[in-house]
Amino acid sequence: MKTFLSFVLVSWENGIIMIAVFGAVAVALVLAVLMMMKGGEK
């Protein structure tokens, strides 16, 4: 059981990269929506 608990289930490097990519995509989508809203008002 102890060897099972010491087995690493997550790669921190991969997780940090995935979170950064997800954050960048979320910011890009918010900016795209804001630009479309501003463009529609003209």
DRENPA-3360 file (N, C-alpha, C; in nm, 2 decimals, always signed):
BEGIN
1 = MKTFLSFV = +0.08/-0.12/+0.00/+0.00/+0.00/+0.00/+0.09/+0.12/+0.00 ~ +0.20/+0.12/+0.07/+0.29/+0.23/+0.08/+0.35/+0.26/-0.06 ~ +0.38/+0.16/-0.13/+0.44/+0.18/-0.27/+0.33/+0.24/-0.36 ~ +0.21/+0.21/-0.34/+0.10/+0.26/-0.42/+0.08/+0.41/-0.39 ~ +0.09/+0.45/-0.27/+0.08/+0.59/-0.23/+0.20/+0.67/-0.28 ~ +0.31/+0.61/-0.28/+0.43/+0.69/-0.33/+0.44/+0.70/-0.48 ~ +0.35/+0.63/-0.55/+0.35/+0.64/-0.70/+0.29/+0.77/-0.74 ~ +0.36/+0.84/-0.82/+0.32/+0.98/-0.86/+0.20/+0.97/-0.96;
9 = LVSWENGI = +0.09/+1.02/-0.93/-0.03/+1.02/-1.02/-0.04/+1.14/-1.11 ~ +0.03/+1.25/-1.07/+0.02/+1.37/-1.15/+0.16/+1.42/-1.18 ~ +0.17/+1.47/-1.31/+0.30/+1.53/-1.34/+0.27/+1.68/-1.33 ~ +0.35/+1.75/-1.23/+0.32/+1.89/-1.20/+0.36/+1.97/-1.32 ~ +0.47/+1.94/-1.39/+0.50/+2.02/-1.51/+0.39/+2.02/-1.61 ~ +0.34/+1.90/-1.64/+0.23/+1.89/-1.74/+0.11/+1.96/-1.69 ~ +0.08/+1.95/-1.56/-0.04/+2.02/-1.51/-0.03/+2.17/-1.52 ~ +0.09/+2.23/-1.49/+0.11/+2.37/-1.49/+0.10/+2.42/-1.64;
17 = IMIAVFGA = +0.15/+2.34/-1.73/+0.14/+2.38/-1.87/+0.00/+2.38/-1.92 ~ -0.08/+2.28/-1.87/-0.22/+2.27/-1.91/-0.30/+2.38/-1.85 ~ -0.27/+2.42/-1.73/-0.34/+2.53/-1.66/-0.31/+2.66/-1.74 ~ -0.18/+2.68/-1.77/-0.14/+2.80/-1.85/-0.21/+2.81/-1.98 ~ -0.22/+2.70/-2.05/-0.28/+2.70/-2.18/-0.43/+2.73/-2.17 ~ -0.50/+2.66/-2.07/-0.64/+2.69/-2.05/-0.66/+2.83/-2.01 ~ -0.58/+2.89/-1.93/-0.59/+3.03/-1.89/-0.58/+3.12/-2.01 ~ -0.48/+3.09/-2.10/-0.46/+3.18/-2.22/-0.58/+3.17/-2.31;
25 = VAVALVLA = -0.63/+3.05/-2.33/-0.75/+3.03/-2.42/-0.87/+3.10/-2.36 ~ -0.89/+3.09/-2.23/-1.00/+3.16/-2.16/-0.99/+3.31/-2.18 ~ -0.87/+3.37/-2.16/-0.85/+3.51/-2.18/-0.88/+3.55/-2.33 ~ -0.83/+3.47/-2.42/-0.85/+3.50/-2.56/-1.00/+3.50/-2.60 ~ -1.07/+3.40/-2.54/-1.22/+3.40/-2.57/-1.29/+3.52/-2.51 ~ -1.25/+3.56/-2.39/-1.32/+3.68/-2.33/-1.28/+3.80/-2.41 ~ -1.16/+3.82/-2.46/-1.12/+3.93/-2.54/-1.20/+3.93/-2.67 ~ -1.21/+3.81/-2.73/-1.28/+3.80/-2.86/-1.43/+3.84/-2.84;
33 = VLMMMKGG = -1.49/+3.80/-2.73/-1.63/+3.83/-2.71/-1.65/+3.98/-2.68 ~ -1.55/+4.04/-2.61/-1.56/+4.19/-2.58/-1.54/+4.26/-2.71 ~ -1.45/+4.22/-2.80/-1.42/+4.29/-2.92/-1.55/+4.28/-3.01 ~ -1.62/+4.16/-3.01/-1.74/+4.15/-3.09/-1.85/+4.24/-3.04 ~ -1.86/+4.25/-2.91/-1.96/+4.34/-2.85/-1.93/+4.49/-2.88 ~ -1.81/+4.53/-2.88/-1.77/+4.66/-2.91/-1.79/+4.69/-3.06 ~ -1.76/+4.59/-3.14/-1.78/+4.61/-3.28/-1.93/+4.62/-3.32 ~ -2.01/+4.55/-3.25/-2.15/+4.55/-3.28/-2.22/+4.68/-3.25;
41 = EK = -2.16/+4.76/-3.16/-2.23/+4.89/-3.12/-2.21/+5.00/-3.23 ~ -2.11/+4.98/-3.31/-2.08/+5.09/-3.41/-2.19/+5.10/-3.51;
% end
